[in-house]
Amino acid sequence: MSYVVASKVKEYVNGKNMMAAGDLADHLSKQVEMWLAQGLKAAQANDRKTVRGCDILVFSPGKTPFVVASKIKEYVNGKNMMASGDLADYASGLVEWLLSMACDRCKSNDRKTVRGGDL
């Protein structure tokens, strides 16, 4: 399942004067799913049925809607939990941070194409 909006990812990377490899959005989706799983564990450890944005360990919500909110809710609901209203915003913040780190890694390797492996 894809959790990220590929066009937003490409737009962000292009805004850094770089190019996005075809596998970048898929790799981002896998990262989002991994962090959501950690958020589920954090909520359960605190005896809550609702996963909050702060449970995925991102300090601020994102400025760009990189994720599909309905897919985030679908994943969380599929685990018999509920998603707070801010969870998708914080997941977008996570994607924004991951993309920023990937772009930095790509630049440091003197490349213009950000690949999934840069995550």
Residue frames as a rotation matrix with the C-alpha (Angstrom) as fourth column:
MET 1
0.586 0.811 0.000 0.00
0.811 -0.586 0.000 0.00
0.000 0.000 -1.000 0.00
SER 2
-0.394 -0.710 0.584 1.32
0.681 -0.652 -0.333 3.44
0.617 0.267 0.740 -0.87
TYR 3
0.231 0.422 -0.877 1.10
0.932 -0.355 0.075 6.00
-0.280 -0.834 -0.475 1.92
VAL 4
-0.364 -0.470 -0.804 2.79
0.252 -0.881 0.401 8.90
-0.897 -0.057 0.439 0.12
VAL 5
0.820 0.567 -0.080 1.69
0.143 -0.339 -0.930 11.11
-0.554 0.751 -0.359 -2.75
ALA 6
0.151 -0.839 0.523 4.35
0.891 0.345 0.296 10.51
-0.429 0.421 0.799 -5.41
SER 7
0.352 0.013 0.936 3.69
0.688 -0.682 -0.249 13.83
0.635 0.731 -0.249 -7.17
LYS 8
0.964 -0.006 0.265 4.33
-0.179 -0.751 0.635 15.75
0.195 -0.660 -0.725 -3.93
VAL 9
0.561 -0.815 0.146 7.56
0.362 0.400 0.842 13.82
-0.744 -0.419 0.520 -3.39
LYS 10
0.062 -0.519 0.852 8.72
0.998 0.026 -0.057 14.64
0.008 0.854 0.520 -6.92
GLU 11
0.663 0.266 0.700 7.71
0.335 -0.941 0.041 18.29
0.670 0.207 -0.713 -6.49
TYR 12
0.944 -0.329 -0.005 9.72
-0.111 -0.332 0.937 18.54
-0.310 -0.884 -0.350 -3.25
VAL 13
0.257 -0.896 0.361 12.82
0.614 0.440 0.655 16.92
-0.746 0.053 0.664 -4.74
ASN 14
0.161 -0.144 0.976 12.59
0.927 -0.316 -0.200 19.01
0.338 0.938 0.083 -7.92
GLY 15
0.920 0.229 0.319 12.37
0.105 -0.926 0.364 22.09
0.378 -0.301 -0.875 -5.70
LYS 16
0.642 -0.767 0.019 15.85
-0.074 -0.037 0.997 21.17
-0.763 -0.641 -0.080 -4.43
ASN 17
0.397 -0.420 -0.816 17.11
-0.912 -0.281 -0.299 21.13
-0.104 0.863 -0.494 -8.07
MET 18
-0.728 -0.548 0.411 17.34
-0.511 0.835 0.207 17.36
-0.457 -0.060 -0.888 -8.00
MET 19
-0.225 0.640 -0.735 15.50
-0.761 0.355 0.543 14.46
0.608 0.682 0.407 -9.60
ALA 20
0.013 0.333 0.943 13.47
-0.842 0.513 -0.169 11.70
-0.540 -0.791 0.287 -7.94
ALA 21
-0.911 -0.321 -0.258 14.17
-0.406 0.806 0.432 8.09
0.069 0.498 -0.864 -8.89
GLY 22
-0.236 0.884 -0.403 11.17
-0.500 0.245 0.830 5.91
0.833 0.398 0.384 -9.70
ASP 23
-0.062 0.176 -0.982 11.54
0.543 0.832 0.115 3.87
0.838 -0.526 -0.148 -6.49
LEU 24
-0.858 -0.399 0.323 11.69
-0.008 -0.618 -0.786 6.83
0.514 -0.677 0.527 -4.10
ALA 25
-0.187 0.872 0.453 7.95
-0.878 -0.355 0.320 7.00
0.440 -0.338 0.832 -3.28
ASP 26
0.551 0.368 -0.749 7.82
-0.115 0.923 0.368 3.23
0.826 -0.117 0.551 -2.66
HIS 27
-0.329 -0.763 -0.556 10.76
0.584 0.299 -0.755 3.39
0.743 -0.573 0.347 -0.28
LEU 28
-0.794 0.119 0.597 9.17
-0.428 -0.806 -0.408 6.35
0.433 -0.579 0.691 1.53
SER 29
0.266 0.963 -0.036 5.95
-0.707 0.221 0.672 4.36
0.655 -0.153 0.740 1.94
LYS 30
0.329 -0.226 -0.917 7.90
0.410 0.909 -0.076 1.53
0.850 -0.351 0.392 3.56
GLN 31
-0.773 -0.635 0.011 9.52
0.315 -0.398 -0.862 4.01
0.551 -0.662 0.507 5.94
VAL 32
-0.433 0.707 0.560 6.13
-0.763 -0.618 0.190 5.51
0.480 -0.345 0.807 6.84
GLU 33
0.522 0.663 -0.537 4.71
-0.302 0.732 0.610 2.04
0.798 -0.156 0.582 7.54
MET 34
-0.138 -0.671 -0.729 7.67
0.615 0.519 -0.594 1.22
0.776 -0.530 0.341 9.78
TRP 35
-0.925 -0.218 0.313 7.22
-0.057 -0.733 -0.678 4.44
0.377 -0.645 0.665 11.77
LEU 36
-0.045 0.977 0.209 3.46
-0.785 -0.164 0.597 3.88
0.617 -0.138 0.774 12.01
ALA 37
0.391 0.121 -0.912 4.12
0.233 0.946 0.226 0.43
0.890 -0.301 0.342 13.47
GLN 38
-0.653 -0.673 -0.348 6.34
0.561 -0.120 -0.819 2.07
0.509 -0.730 0.456 16.09
GLY 39
-0.717 0.464 0.520 3.56
-0.554 -0.832 -0.021 4.57
0.423 -0.304 0.854 16.80
LEU 40
0.337 0.843 -0.419 1.10
-0.388 0.530 0.754 1.72
0.858 -0.091 0.506 17.32
LYS 41
0.030 -0.418 -0.908 3.46
0.668 0.684 -0.293 0.14
0.744 -0.598 0.300 19.84
ALA 42
-0.901 -0.393 0.185 3.89
0.164 -0.701 -0.694 3.44
0.402 -0.595 0.696 21.67
ALA 43
-0.285 0.883 0.373 0.12
-0.769 -0.443 0.461 3.96
0.572 -0.155 0.805 21.94
GLN 44
0.491 0.468 -0.734 -0.40
-0.034 0.853 0.521 0.39
0.870 -0.231 0.435 23.14
ALA 45
-0.374 -0.727 -0.576 2.39
0.640 0.248 -0.727 0.74
0.672 -0.640 0.372 25.70
ASN 46
-0.972 0.072 0.222 0.49
-0.189 -0.802 -0.567 3.71
0.137 -0.593 0.793 27.11
ASP 47
-0.656 0.750 0.079 -2.79
0.594 0.578 -0.560 1.76
-0.466 -0.320 -0.825 27.19
ARG 48
-0.274 0.567 -0.777 -4.35
-0.503 -0.773 -0.387 3.90
-0.820 0.285 0.497 24.47
LYS 49
0.102 0.404 0.909 -6.46
0.643 0.670 -0.371 2.84
-0.759 0.623 -0.192 21.49
THR 50
0.972 0.230 0.045 -5.62
0.193 -0.677 -0.710 6.03
-0.133 0.699 -0.703 19.60
VAL 51
0.028 -0.981 0.193 -2.32
0.981 0.064 0.181 6.60
-0.190 0.185 0.964 17.81
ARG 52
0.795 0.184 -0.578 -1.30
0.204 -0.979 -0.031 10.24
-0.572 -0.093 -0.815 18.09
GLY 53
0.869 -0.480 0.117 1.07
-0.065 -0.346 -0.936 12.20
0.490 0.806 -0.332 15.90
CYS 54
0.318 -0.782 0.536 3.62
-0.937 -0.346 0.051 12.40
0.146 -0.518 -0.843 18.70
ASP 55
0.641 -0.032 0.767 3.68
-0.307 0.905 0.294 8.58
-0.704 -0.424 0.570 18.86
ILE 56
0.870 -0.344 0.353 5.68
0.488 0.504 -0.713 8.41
0.067 0.792 0.606 15.62
LEU 57
0.303 -0.827 -0.473 8.49
0.723 -0.123 0.680 10.44
-0.620 -0.548 0.561 17.18
VAL 58
-0.274 -0.320 0.907 8.37
0.801 -0.598 0.032 13.40
0.532 0.735 0.420 14.83
PHE 59
-0.638 -0.123 -0.760 8.57
0.694 -0.520 -0.498 16.72
-0.334 -0.845 0.417 16.59
SER 60
-0.486 0.506 -0.712 6.36
-0.351 -0.860 -0.371 18.79
-0.800 0.070 0.596 14.30
PRO 61
0.435 0.698 0.569 3.68
0.366 0.440 -0.820 18.34
-0.822 0.565 -0.064 11.67
GLY 62
-0.472 -0.640 0.606 4.71
0.791 -0.002 0.612 18.70
-0.391 0.768 0.507 8.05
LYS 63
-0.454 0.247 -0.856 4.11
-0.257 -0.956 -0.140 21.77
-0.853 0.157 0.498 5.91
THR 64
-0.462 0.240 -0.854 3.28
-0.871 0.056 0.488 19.76
0.165 0.969 0.183 2.77
PRO 65
0.377 0.668 0.642 0.66
-0.727 0.643 -0.242 16.98
-0.574 -0.376 0.728 2.68
PHE 66
-0.485 -0.692 -0.535 2.95
-0.873 0.418 0.251 14.17
0.050 0.589 -0.807 1.53
VAL 67
-0.975 0.080 0.207 0.77
0.029 0.970 -0.240 11.32
-0.220 -0.228 -0.949 2.81
VAL 68
-0.411 0.902 -0.131 -2.69
-0.221 0.041 0.974 10.05
0.884 0.430 0.182 1.95
ALA 69
-0.581 0.168 0.797 -4.60
-0.810 -0.215 -0.545 10.49
0.080 -0.962 0.261 5.22
SER 70
0.514 0.857 0.005 -7.16
-0.856 0.513 0.059 7.80
0.047 -0.035 0.998 4.40
LYS 71
0.419 -0.449 -0.789 -4.39
-0.107 0.839 -0.534 5.23
0.902 0.308 0.303 3.87
ILE 72
-0.696 -0.638 0.331 -2.84
-0.353 -0.097 -0.930 6.15
0.625 -0.764 -0.158 7.22
LYS 73
-0.211 0.722 0.659 -6.22
-0.963 -0.039 -0.265 5.70
-0.166 -0.691 0.704 8.92
GLU 74
0.659 0.462 -0.593 -6.82
-0.620 0.781 -0.080 2.44
0.426 0.421 0.801 7.05
TYR 75
-0.148 -0.813 -0.563 -3.49
-0.077 0.577 -0.813 1.03
0.986 -0.077 -0.148 8.29
VAL 76
-0.839 -0.184 0.512 -4.11
-0.482 -0.185 -0.856 2.05
0.252 -0.965 0.066 11.90
ASN 77
0.068 0.956 0.284 -7.75
-0.987 0.106 -0.122 0.89
-0.147 -0.272 0.951 11.88
GLY 78
0.455 0.029 -0.890 -6.59
-0.469 0.857 -0.212 -2.42
0.757 0.514 0.403 10.43
LYS 79
-0.567 -0.709 -0.419 -4.64
0.101 0.445 -0.890 -2.93
0.818 -0.547 -0.181 13.65
ASN 80
0.224 0.815 -0.535 -7.78
0.766 0.192 0.613 -2.37
0.603 -0.547 -0.581 15.78
MET 81
-0.444 -0.362 -0.820 -6.60
0.750 -0.650 -0.120 1.09
-0.489 -0.668 0.560 16.82
MET 82
0.731 0.665 0.151 -7.78
0.659 -0.632 -0.408 4.59
-0.176 0.398 -0.901 16.02
ALA 83
-0.328 -0.830 0.451 -5.87
0.896 -0.425 -0.131 7.44
0.301 0.361 0.883 14.37
SER 84
-0.033 0.263 -0.964 -5.89
0.590 -0.774 -0.232 10.91
-0.807 -0.576 -0.129 15.92
GLY 85
0.870 0.489 0.065 -6.70
0.357 -0.534 -0.766 13.87
-0.340 0.690 -0.639 13.70
ASP 86
0.658 -0.667 -0.350 -3.08
-0.677 -0.727 0.111 15.01
-0.329 0.164 -0.930 13.62
LEU 87
0.338 -0.569 0.750 -1.47
0.106 0.815 0.570 11.68
-0.935 -0.113 0.336 12.77
ALA 88
0.606 -0.086 0.791 -1.38
0.790 0.183 -0.586 12.28
-0.094 0.979 0.178 8.99
ASP 89
0.919 -0.288 0.270 0.15
-0.225 -0.944 -0.241 15.74
0.325 0.161 -0.932 9.54
TYR 90
0.457 -0.777 0.434 2.91
-0.656 0.035 0.754 14.24
-0.601 -0.629 -0.494 11.65
ALA 91
0.376 -0.294 0.879 3.44
0.512 0.856 0.067 11.46
-0.772 0.424 0.473 9.10
SER 92
0.845 -0.079 0.529 3.89
0.436 -0.471 -0.767 14.19
0.309 0.879 -0.363 6.47
GLY 93
0.750 -0.610 0.257 6.45
-0.661 -0.668 0.342 15.80
-0.036 -0.426 -0.904 8.78
LEU 94
0.345 -0.595 0.726 8.26
-0.075 0.753 0.653 12.47
-0.936 -0.280 0.216 8.89
VAL 95
0.567 -0.086 0.820 8.30
0.782 0.371 -0.501 12.24
-0.261 0.925 0.277 5.08
GLU 96
0.928 -0.213 0.305 9.54
-0.069 -0.905 -0.421 15.82
0.365 0.370 -0.854 4.81
TRP 97
0.535 -0.757 0.375 12.40
-0.695 -0.142 0.705 15.07
-0.481 -0.637 -0.602 7.21
LEU 98
0.321 -0.382 0.867 13.29
0.314 0.906 0.283 11.82
-0.893 0.182 0.411 5.41
LEU 99
0.756 0.004 0.654 13.33
0.649 -0.132 -0.749 13.58
0.083 0.991 -0.102 2.03
SER 100
0.871 -0.457 0.181 15.52
-0.469 -0.883 0.028 16.34
0.147 -0.109 -0.983 3.40
MET 101
0.313 -0.768 0.559 18.02
-0.462 0.392 0.796 13.80
-0.830 -0.507 -0.232 4.71
ALA 102
0.409 -0.101 0.907 17.92
0.631 0.749 -0.202 11.87
-0.659 0.655 0.370 1.41
CYS 103
0.924 -0.064 0.378 18.57
0.255 -0.635 -0.729 15.05
0.287 0.770 -0.570 -0.60
ASP 104
0.652 -0.725 0.221 21.51
-0.727 -0.515 0.455 15.93
-0.216 -0.457 -0.863 1.64
ARG 105
0.225 -0.555 0.800 22.96
-0.028 0.818 0.575 12.44
-0.974 -0.152 0.169 1.19
CYS 106
0.653 0.096 0.751 22.51
0.711 0.264 -0.652 12.65
-0.261 0.960 0.104 -2.55
LYS 107
0.930 -0.315 0.189 24.27
-0.218 -0.887 -0.406 16.04
0.296 0.337 -0.894 -2.72
SER 108
0.451 -0.801 0.394 27.14
-0.700 -0.043 0.713 14.78
-0.554 -0.598 -0.580 -0.59
ASN 109
0.068 -0.382 0.922 27.60
0.336 0.879 0.339 11.94
-0.939 0.286 0.188 -3.09
ASP 110
-0.616 -0.340 -0.711 27.66
-0.396 -0.647 0.652 14.42
-0.681 0.683 0.264 -6.02
ARG 111
-0.756 0.474 0.450 24.47
0.653 0.586 0.480 13.06
-0.036 0.657 -0.753 -7.56
LYS 112
-0.849 0.528 -0.004 21.36
-0.521 -0.837 0.166 14.81
0.084 0.143 0.986 -8.83
THR 113
-0.056 0.846 -0.530 18.97
-0.403 0.466 0.787 11.84
0.913 0.257 0.315 -8.56
VAL 114
-0.422 0.035 0.906 17.55
-0.899 0.111 -0.423 10.97
-0.115 -0.993 -0.016 -5.15
ARG 115
-0.372 0.207 -0.905 17.09
-0.331 0.881 0.338 7.21
0.867 0.425 -0.259 -4.93
GLY 116
0.717 0.693 -0.073 15.26
-0.251 0.354 0.901 5.00
0.650 -0.628 0.428 -2.48
GLY 117
0.363 -0.682 -0.635 18.62
0.766 0.607 -0.213 3.89
0.531 -0.409 0.742 -1.14
ASP 118
-0.494 -0.538 0.683 19.29
0.118 -0.820 -0.560 7.45
0.861 -0.196 0.469 0.03
LEU 119
0.458 0.727 0.511 16.68
-0.504 -0.261 0.823 6.99
0.732 -0.634 0.247 2.73
